[in-house]
Amino acid sequence: MRPRPRHTSLLENLFELVSRLPWWVSVACAAGSYFALSAIEGAQPLRTAARLGRIIVPLLFLAGAGIGLIRRR
């Protein structure tokens, strides 16, 4: 019997991708995403999504940088 393919979420796929980047690229992307999402203006739902993303996206990049450093050692 063949093993079932592992279904992963978008967040898991992004985390895996980010953890393969060099740590300094991940840190730069974290800073860039924070400032880019801070600059978003528009309707209230868009601003709310940007505020949540301003927290989640940089944390994803920083966690990926940490995991990438651990994997390389």
Buried (B, 14 or more C-beta within 10 A) or exposed (E): EEEEEEEEEEEEEBBEEBBEBEBEBBBBBBEEBBEBBEEEEEEEEEEEBBEEBBEEBBEBBBBBBEBBEEEEE
